[in-house]
Amino acid sequence: MTGTKRGLSLALILLLASFSLAPVQAQNSPIPGIEISCDNEETTLYLDYVGTNDYYAVGTCTVENPSTYSENVEISYDGDGFVASGPESATIPAGDSIEIQVMVRSTSSDATLRNVTIDVEVTSVQGAELPDFLATFMPSDSSNIMAQVAEFVDLSASLQQGSLTLSSELMLPMSATLFVTNNGNVDDDVTVTIENTAILEERNIGWNITNSGQDGTIDAGGGAATYTLRFTPDPSMMDESFAVMIKIKSSFDNSQTIEVSLTLNTTAPEESILDLTEMNVPTWAYVAGGTLSLLVLFAIVMSFRKRIRGAQSSRSFEDDDEDDFDFDDDDFEDDLDDDLDDLDDDLDDLDDFEF
């Protein structure tokens, strides 16, 4: 009963105050009132990534009591798809104001712009609640926060193979496959380059990078692109291993850059027993040496041919002698004497012949 009388008295005071021509104070209103304004009513509050499927931001709003009465207020939030929270009630002295922190959270990376609404309503004045029939006339106000999950790219990269071998002897180009994935919420055009190209240029190793997709755009939400890195060996390479640094850079966010390392193993050609290239021999010496080699070879061939012919003649003669003659010394002398006797007879016959 007492509370009802206090409420009626307060209502009467408010009603009379509304018709008063002279305010009680120059700066404050003689009737209850409430006002709220937020920092991001026209500028966007961006939610940042803070963990797996978690995006978060804090907005600031000011709640002001312009009246000459102390007011108790109730605060409510509508996240428009986000989760919005903050203090649900407050007491504001006459002519004073408070700041409240509005926490906005999302479990989705969707970058749609949303309108978070904050409502504030006076529930009592000077600690007294109005009767129900007057409660609907209690002052209230609202403001909004424009909020959006910040657009971002989240690049990752991996190589199908961590190393390649280039052979100076086989001279076959070799290729490595690079996979780039975008787990962000906005499409991105990336560039893929080799950061330490000097290490390839010093060894005369050729290279090029091609994208197997339509263009360099990688879709948001797990889109991927495949790149092929092709290396061409040089015949003068040495036996060694070195790292090639591959750089992937975002065009949306310049700070979003990642690197992967590819190991190149190079092999030199097998060396001959006599490697003249290491001896710095002048050209004329090669010509002289070649001519001399030909002459020596010709002499060797002729020597072999002579020996072969001599061996063949000796073998033929020996075969004939073995078949027809006996090479005993006595027999050879008898045959010689017989031949001489025959020659004397022939000469005698020639002397007796009359011309």
Secondary structure, 3 states (H helix, E strand, C coil): CHHHHHHHHHHHHHHHHHCCCCCCCCCCECCCCCEEEECCCCCCEEEEEEECCEEEEEEEEEEECCECCCEEEEEEEECCCCEEECCCEEEECCCCEEEEEEEEEECCCCCCCEEEEEEEEEEEECCECCCHHHHCCCCEEEEEEEEEECCCCCEEEEECCCEEEEECCCCCCEEEEEEEEECCCCCEEEEEEECCCHHHHCCCCEEEEEECCCCCEECCCCEEEEEEEEEECCCCCCCEEEEEEEEEEECCCCCCEEEEEEEEEEECCCCCCCCHHHCCCCHHHHHHHHHHHHHHHHHHHHHHHHHHHHHHHHHHHHHHHHHHCCCCHHHHHHHHHHHHHHHHHHHHHHHHCCC
